[in-house]
Amino acid sequence: MARNFNDDISTPEKFVITLELVPGRESSGRTIDTINAISQEAYQDKRISAVSITDNPGGNPALSPDAIGRNILNCGMDVIVHFTCRDTNRMGMESRALQLAHMGMKNILALTGDYSGKGFGGRGTPVFDFDSVILTSMLNDLNRRLIKTGHSSVFVTGCAVSPFKYTEAETWVQYKKLERKFEAGASFTITQLGYDIDKYEELLLYKNDRQLDYPALASLYLLDKRSARPMHAGRVPGVHVTKKLFDRVMEEWQDPQEGKKQAIERTARLGVVLKGIGYKGIHLGGIHDSFDTVGRILDRMEEIEHNWQDYREQFTEDEPNRFYLYKKTAATKSIPSRDAIKVKLSENCHYLFLRTAHDLFFDKNASFAPVYRKISSSLDKNKASWVLKRFLEDPFKKMMLSCQSCGDCGIQHVGFLCPESGCPKHTRNGACGGSNNGYCEVNPDKLCVWVRAYRRMRKHGEAEKLACELVPPRLWELKDTSSWINFHLDRDHQGGQQPAAKKPAKQSEAKG
């Protein structure tokens, strides 16, 4: 009998187990044979609901998850296909989605994706036409179209979240983005990897506070010395391995047999603790040799799950200067926590100046809005908008924002900072999961633009406005035109005419 991930994750009493597999940079051979063998054994074992196939992890080329996923699906094992925004534009992404629908692969993990790695001849051009929120919205819109044409099998879209953020700004924006993903049509989430049980629990508390009644799977990983090194060094975006844990793993793996034994035990213990605190399931990675290792982990979990509380303290990380969204009182009740945030005078003045200018000139409910519209219309009809752009708009915005002249300005969504020049992934719906201690995944010497936005808005009690709504994708047809005139003539993304601005389909429809 074929596995059905959507049925399993929708069954209240079912604890779901999924297995992540990573294709290599080859079309056939030992790695692919191993993946196929692990998938077949996972199907025979009957405890695995689906295997997930990564999409060029680390931004480096590998066999497409679509190709190998189809082979696995034909064997009866359900598949979750990772779908990133890094390598193709919106036309390519929609084409790929239609291909997946045609091939019968409906479980999608929608991701913004790691920044581009190296391919033939060097680093590839990072596309990032969409972020994960807009991708989820696109898949949801495609669901509507499929339903209207009589299709019963539609996409079940999941999303990722990284709870392992240790500054207030990163934590807040990460969870706000999660809300936008659910609003856009996501029906489940999978966490990034970490070993801090308080952060794992923080996500559940936030979901409960915000009434986000969607299943969450927690990532686990068979941690060996080869994988622990880049994870500890911060080279795997969103993943957190402390120095203490790293040193312990290095010591354990001095004897490979002992190292693997300890890795299996650690993974099993964390798995039962996560099940005990309320996760819907686990998402297991780091399996590269055979399914036997998976079986040993699951067997051990079954042996020790009755006393999972005994292992919780092993995953409590007592590190200084870490932010947790909730703090526990003496009565063990969790209450929201806040840190003191300092904002540079220059940042504060920049924000206040641009916010005031926006309220005066770019609020369609402002008193002079009809006047601005008439002026814009006149300049546009007389083909004189270039005068405004060249002599006023460009000098002002380049000086204040390092403007990229996209013609579809999104600064009002990011605390009056530019998402095009300020974010290498051009995200307009909240930060990606790759920031580290507030700094950008791609440019580690610069603060994440969303961290900057949160700090300046939090100072003025406006943090709730940040990432509070789904922002439609950038309109590329407006490139090198006046964003000021486009705004007043309703040509930009704020005109509300795009599919991404429509209300998402009901969850029951999205699940088919």
C-alpha positions in Angstrom: 0.0 0.0 0.0 1.4 3.4 -1.0 2.3 5.9 1.7 0.3 9.2 1.9 2.0 11.9 3.7 -1.0 14.3 3.7 -3.2 11.6 5.2 -0.6 10.9 8.0 -0.1 14.5 8.9 -3.8 15.1 9.0 -4.4 12.2 11.4 -4.5 13.5 15.0 -3.0 10.5 16.7 -0.3 9.8 14.1 3.3 10.8 14.9 4.8 11.5 11.5 8.4 10.6 10.6 9.9 11.9 7.4 13.4 11.2 6.0 15.6 13.8 4.2 17.8 12.5 1.4 20.4 14.5 -0.5 21.2 13.7 -4.2 24.8 14.2 -5.4 26.3 15.9 -8.4 25.7 12.9 -10.7 22.8 11.4 -12.7 23.5 7.9 -11.6 26.0 5.9 -9.6 26.5 4.9 -6.0 24.9 8.0 -4.3 21.7 7.6 -6.4 21.6 3.8 -5.9 21.9 4.4 -2.1 19.1 6.9 -2.1 16.8 4.5 -4.0 17.8 1.6 -1.7 17.1 3.7 1.5 13.7 4.8 0.1 12.7 1.2 -0.7 13.7 0.0 2.8 11.9 3.0 4.3 8.7 1.9 2.4 9.1 -1.7 3.7 9.7 -0.5 7.3 6.3 1.2 7.3 7.2 3.8 9.9 8.3 6.5 7.4 5.5 8.7 5.9 7.6 10.3 3.2 11.1 10.9 2.1 12.1 14.5 1.2 14.5 15.3 -1.6 16.7 18.5 -1.4 16.9 21.1 -4.1 20.6 21.9 -4.8 21.5 22.3 -1.0 24.1 25.0 -0.3 23.3 26.5 -3.7 25.5 23.8 -5.4 24.3 21.7 -8.4 22.9 18.2 -7.8 20.5 15.9 -9.4 17.0 17.4 -9.6 14.7 16.2 -6.8 11.9 16.0 -9.4 13.7 13.2 -11.3 14.7 11.0 -8.4 11.5 11.8 -6.6 9.4 10.3 -9.4 11.4 7.1 -9.2 10.8 6.9 -5.5 7.1 7.7 -5.8 6.7 4.8 -8.3 7.9 2.4 -5.7 5.1 3.4 -3.3 6.9 5.8 -1.0 5.5 9.3 -0.8 7.8 12.2 -1.6 8.3 15.8 -0.4 10.0 17.8 -3.0 12.1 20.8 -1.9 11.4 23.8 -4.1 13.7 26.8 -3.9 13.5 30.3 -5.4 17.2 30.7 -6.0 17.7 29.3 -9.5 14.7 30.2 -11.7 12.4 33.2 -12.2 8.6 33.1 -11.8 7.9 31.6 -15.2 10.4 28.8 -14.5 8.9 28.1 -11.1 5.4 27.9 -12.4 6.5 25.6 -15.2 8.2 23.4 -12.7 5.1 23.4 -10.5 3.0 22.3 -13.4 5.6 19.5 -14.2 5.4 18.3 -10.6 1.6 18.3 -10.8 1.8 16.3 -14.0 4.2 13.8 -12.4 1.9 13.3 -9.4 4.3 14.8 -6.8 2.1 17.1 -4.8 4.0 17.5 -1.5 6.1 20.6 -1.7 8.5 22.2 0.8 8.6 25.9 -0.4 11.9 27.5 0.4 13.7 30.8 -0.4 16.9 28.7 -0.6 20.5 29.1 0.2 22.6 31.7 -1.7 24.2 30.5 -4.9 27.2 28.2 -4.7 29.6 27.2 -7.5 28.7 25.5 -10.8 30.4 25.3 -14.1 32.8 28.2 -14.5 32.1 29.7 -11.0 29.3 31.1 -9.0 25.9 31.2 -10.6 23.6 34.2 -10.8 21.2 34.1 -7.8 17.7 34.8 -9.1 15.4 35.1 -6.1 12.6 36.4 -8.2 10.3 35.2 -5.4 10.7 34.5 -1.7 9.2 31.5 0.0 6.0 33.4 1.0 5.3 34.5 -2.6 6.2 31.0 -3.8 3.7 29.5 -1.4 1.1 32.0 -2.7 1.8 31.0 -6.3 1.4 27.3 -5.5 -1.9 28.1 -3.7 -3.1 30.1 -6.7 -2.2 27.1 -8.9 -4.2 24.9 -6.6 -7.3 27.1 -7.3 -6.8 26.8 -11.0 -6.4 23.0 -10.8 -9.5 22.7 -8.7 -11.5 24.8 -11.1 -10.5 22.5 -14.0 -11.6 19.4 -12.1 -8.3 18.2 -10.6 -8.7 16.4 -7.3 -4.9 16.0 -6.6 -3.4 19.4 -5.7 -0.3 20.6 -3.9 0.2 20.2 -0.2 2.6 23.0 0.5 4.9 23.1 3.5 7.3 25.7 4.7 10.5 26.0 6.8 11.1 27.9 10.0 14.3 28.5 12.0 13.6 28.8 15.7 17.3 29.0 16.5 17.7 32.7 16.4 19.2 34.3 19.5 18.5 38.0 19.0 15.0 39.5 19.5 14.9 41.0 16.0 15.7 37.7 14.2 13.3 35.7 16.4 10.4 38.1 15.9 10.8 38.5 12.2 11.3 34.8 11.7 8.0 34.0 13.4 6.1 36.8 11.7 7.3 35.4 8.3 6.0 32.0 9.4 2.5 33.6 9.9 2.7 35.0 6.4 3.6 31.6 5.0 0.5 30.0 6.6 -1.7 32.9 5.3 -0.3 32.3 1.8 -1.4 28.7 1.9 1.2 26.5 3.7 -0.4 23.6 5.6 2.6 22.4 7.6 6.1 23.5 8.7 9.5 21.8 9.3 12.0 23.4 11.6 15.7 24.0 10.9 18.2 22.0 13.0 19.3 22.8 16.5 19.8 21.2 19.9 18.2 23.7 22.1 14.9 22.3 23.4 13.8 25.7 24.7 13.9 27.1 21.2 12.0 24.1 19.9 9.4 24.7 22.5 9.4 28.4 21.8 8.0 27.7 18.3 5.1 25.7 19.8 4.3 28.4 22.3 4.3 31.0 19.5 2.0 28.9 17.4 -0.3 28.5 20.3 -0.3 32.2 21.1 -1.1 33.1 17.5 -3.6 30.3 17.1 -1.6 28.8 14.2 -3.2 25.4 14.2 -0.8 23.8 11.7 1.3 20.7 12.3 5.0 21.2 12.9 7.8 18.7 12.3 11.1 19.1 14.1 14.4 18.5 12.3 16.8 15.9 13.6 20.2 15.0 12.2 22.7 12.2 12.7 25.6 14.5 13.7 29.0 13.2 12.8 32.4 15.1 12.8 32.1 15.8 9.0 28.7 17.5 9.4 29.3 19.1 12.8 32.3 21.2 11.6 30.4 23.4 9.0 27.3 23.5 11.2 29.3 24.8 14.1 31.2 27.3 11.9 27.9 28.8 10.7 28.3 27.6 7.1 24.9 25.8 7.0 22.3 28.6 7.1 19.8 28.4 9.9 21.5 25.5 11.7 23.0 25.9 15.2 25.6 23.7 16.8 27.3 25.1 20.0 31.0 24.9 20.7 30.3 22.5 23.6 28.4 20.1 21.4 30.9 20.3 18.6 33.8 19.4 21.0 31.8 16.5 22.3 31.1 15.2 18.8 34.7 15.5 17.8 35.8 13.5 20.9 33.1 10.8 20.4 34.1 10.3 16.7 37.8 9.6 17.5 36.4 6.0 17.6 34.0 5.8 14.6 32.0 3.0 16.1 31.6 4.8 19.4 30.9 8.1 17.5 28.0 6.5 15.5 26.6 4.8 18.6 26.5 8.2 20.5 25.1 10.0 17.5 22.2 7.5 17.2 21.5 7.8 21.0 21.6 11.6 20.9 19.2 11.6 17.9 16.8 9.2 19.5 16.8 11.1 22.8 16.1 14.4 21.1 13.4 12.7 19.1 11.4 11.4 22.1 11.7 14.8 23.9 10.3 16.6 20.8 7.5 14.1 20.6 6.9 14.6 24.3 6.6 18.4 24.2 4.1 18.2 21.4 5.6 18.1 17.9 3.6 16.4 15.3 6.6 14.5 14.0 10.3 14.5 13.2 12.2 15.2 10.0 15.4 13.1 10.1 18.5 14.0 8.1 22.2 13.0 7.9 21.5 9.5 6.7 24.0 8.7 3.9 24.8 5.0 4.1 21.8 2.8 4.7 18.4 2.6 6.2 19.8 0.4 9.0 20.8 3.6 10.9 17.3 5.0 10.6 15.9 1.7 12.0 18.3 1.8 15.0 17.2 5.4 15.8 13.5 4.6 15.6 13.9 1.4 17.5 15.7 3.2 20.3 13.0 5.9 20.3 10.4 3.3 20.9 12.4 1.9 23.8 12.8 5.2 25.7 9.8 7.3 24.8 8.0 6.5 28.0 10.5 8.4 30.1 11.3 11.2 27.7 11.3 13.8 30.5 14.6 12.2 31.8 16.4 13.5 28.7 15.1 17.0 28.4 17.9 18.6 30.4 20.5 17.2 28.0 19.2 19.6 25.4 18.9 22.7 27.6 21.7 25.0 26.5 22.8 27.4 29.2 24.5 30.1 27.1 24.8 33.8 28.1 23.3 36.7 26.1 20.7 34.6 24.3 17.2 35.9 23.6 14.2 33.7 24.1 10.8 35.0 23.1 9.2 33.6 26.3 10.6 33.4 29.9 9.4 31.0 32.5 8.2 32.4 35.9 8.3 30.6 39.2 4.9 29.3 38.4 6.3 27.8 35.2 4.1 29.9 33.0 5.6 31.3 29.9 5.3 35.0 29.3 6.5 37.2 26.4 10.0 38.6 26.8 11.6 41.8 25.5 15.2 42.9 25.4 16.5 46.5 25.6 17.3 47.6 22.1 19.6 50.4 21.2 19.3 52.2 17.9 22.0 54.5 16.5 21.0 58.1 16.1 21.6 58.0 12.4 19.3 55.0 12.0 16.6 56.6 14.0 16.8 59.9 12.1 16.8 58.0 8.8 13.7 56.2 9.7 11.8 59.2 11.1 12.7 61.3 8.0 11.6 58.7 5.5 8.5 57.7 7.4 7.4 61.4 7.5 8.1 61.9 3.8 6.1 58.7 3.1 3.2 59.9 5.1 3.2 63.3 3.3 3.8 62.2 -0.2 2.9 58.5 -0.5 -0.3 58.0 1.4 -3.3 57.7 -0.9 -5.6 58.9 1.9 -3.5 62.1 2.4 -5.1 65.5 1.7 -2.8 66.2 -1.3 -3.0 62.7 -2.8 -5.3 63.8 -5.6 -2.9 66.6 -6.5 0.1 64.2 -6.6 -2.0 61.9 -8.9 -2.8 64.8 -11.3 0.9 65.8 -11.4 2.0 62.3 -12.0 -0.6 61.8 -14.7 0.4 65.0 -16.5 4.1 64.1 -16.4 3.3 60.6 -17.7 1.1 61.8 -20.6 3.7 64.3 -21.7 6.5 61.7 -21.4 8.3 63.9 -19.0 8.5 61.5 -16.0 12.2 61.0 -16.8 12.8 64.6 -15.7 11.4 63.9 -12.2 13.3 60.6 -12.0 16.6 61.8 -13.1 16.8 65.1 -11.3 14.9 64.5 -8.1 13.9 60.9 -7.4 17.2 59.2 -8.4 19.6 61.5 -6.5 17.4 61.4 -3.4 16.8 57.7 -3.3 20.4 56.7 -4.3 21.8 58.9 -1.5 19.2 57.7 1.1 18.7 54.1 0.1 21.3 53.0 -2.4 18.3 52.7 -4.8 18.5 50.1 -7.5 15.8 51.8 -9.6 13.4 48.9 -9.6 10.4 51.2 -10.2 8.4 49.2 -7.7 9.5 50.5 -4.4 9.1 48.3 -1.3 10.8 50.3 1.4 7.6 50.9 3.4 7.5 47.1 4.0 11.1 47.0 5.4 11.2 49.9 7.9 12.1 52.3 5.1 15.1 50.3 4.0 15.6 49.0 0.5 15.0 45.2 0.1 16.7 45.3 -3.3 20.0 46.9 -2.3 19.9 45.8 1.4 19.1 42.1 1.0 21.1 39.8 -1.4 17.9 37.6 -1.7 15.6 40.7 -2.2 13.1 39.3 0.3 10.0 41.5 0.8 8.2 39.2 3.2 10.5 38.9 6.2 14.1 37.7 6.7 15.4 34.4 5.3 16.5 31.8 7.8 20.2 32.2 7.2 21.1 35.2 9.4 23.5 34.6 12.3 23.5 36.7 15.4 21.8 39.4 13.5 24.2 39.4 10.6 23.5 38.6 6.9 24.0 35.1 5.6 25.7 36.3 2.4 27.5 39.4 3.8 28.4 38.5 7.4 30.0 41.9 8.0 26.6 43.6 7.6 23.5 43.5 9.8 20.5 41.8 8.2 18.3 44.5 6.7 15.3 43.0 8.5 17.1 43.2 11.9 17.8 46.9 11.2 14.1 47.4 10.3 12.9 45.7 13.4 15.2 47.7 15.7 14.2 51.1 14.3 10.5 50.2 14.3 10.5 48.6 17.7 12.0 51.9 19.2 8.8 53.6 18.1 6.4 50.9 19.1 5.7 49.8 15.5 7.3 46.4 15.4 3.8 44.8 14.8 3.6 46.5 11.5 6.8 44.7 10.2 6.0 41.7 8.0 2.3 42.1 8.9 0.9 41.4 5.5 1.8 39.4 2.4 3.7 41.6 -0.1 3.2 40.8 -3.8 6.3 40.1 -6.0 8.2 42.9 -7.6 7.0 44.0 -11.1 10.0 43.7 -13.3 8.2 45.6 -16.2 8.7 48.8 -14.1 12.5 48.5 -14.0 14.2 51.9 -14.5 10.9 53.9 -14.4 9.8 56.3 -11.7 8.5 54.5 -8.6 6.9 57.7 -7.4 4.8 58.1 -10.5 4.1 54.3 -10.6 2.8 54.6 -7.0 0.4 57.5 -7.7 -0.9 55.9 -10.9 -1.5 52.5 -9.2 1.0 50.7 -11.4 3.2 49.2 -8.7 2.6 46.2 -6.5 0.5 48.3 -4.2 -2.2 48.6 -6.9 -3.7 45.3 -5.6 -4.2 43.7 -9.0 -1.8 40.7 -8.6 -2.8 37.1 -7.8 -0.5 37.2 -4.7 -2.8 39.9 -3.2 -5.9 37.7 -3.4 -7.2 35.9 -0.4 -5.7 32.4 -0.1 -7.9 29.4 -0.8 -9.4 27.6 2.2 -7.1 25.1 3.8 -9.5 22.2 3.0 -9.3 23.1 -0.7 -5.5 23.4 -0.6 -5.3 19.9 0.8 -7.6 18.5 -1.9 
